Amino acid sequence: MNNHYPHPIIAREGWPFLGIAVVVAIIVTLIGGAWSIPFWIIALFVLQFFRDPPRTIPQNPNAVLSPADGRIVVVAKAHDPYTNREALKISVFMNVFNVHSNRAPVDGKIETVQYFPGKFVNADLDKASLENERNALAITAANGQSVTCVQVAGLIARRILCYVKAGDVLARGQRYGFIRFGSRVDVYLPLTATPKVSVGEKVSATETILAEF
């Protein structure tokens, strides 16, 4: 089943960056010919960074889906500071070559949205979860379980974008935000959840099942 996809293949967040990069590359091409090659490379990098392809949603109703593309850096018991509970924490680290569109991991209602300003240390480090700029969604899933999904800014990420608010109802795979230029997403689940990924594994937003509960 393909998720209804109301967004263009190139994320709208990237249009200004891509437009500027292409215009600069064209101007340098007209003026300097071959000197424009580095500028076209930059334009291609911007294009690949802001790609936002549609994804196929797994049909397993008990699945918790990955909210982001990237690599698993944490699968462990941890304290969820946003709902004050002990939880299973699964973290996905996104490098600059991953798709940076964030998608809902479960069907459910958003109970709270909490934004915290902070540092911009390497998102690959676990301390980034508590020290970096971040935006946390506390979600009550359709099956009644509590899920916390946290966007965390990274070393060169300077903008967390979130398009939902408390009271909104999310559908699995729904696009709800974007983080520009390197970051991570932390997911906190009930301790009874069964992880389906391991540290070091590469995952795809929506299509990879992180856990079941």
NORSUL-V450004 format. One record per helix or strand of 3 or more residues. SS is the DSSP state (@ for helix, = for strand). FROM is the first residue (numbers start at 0). LEN is the number of residues. If there is no record, write none. Layout:
SS/FROM/LEN + SS/FROM/LEN
//
This chain:
@/11/38 + =/62/3 + =/69/11 + =/84/10 + =/100/3 + =/107/9 + @/127/4 + =/133/8 + =/145/8 + =/159/3 + =/174/5 + =/182/7 + =/208/4
//
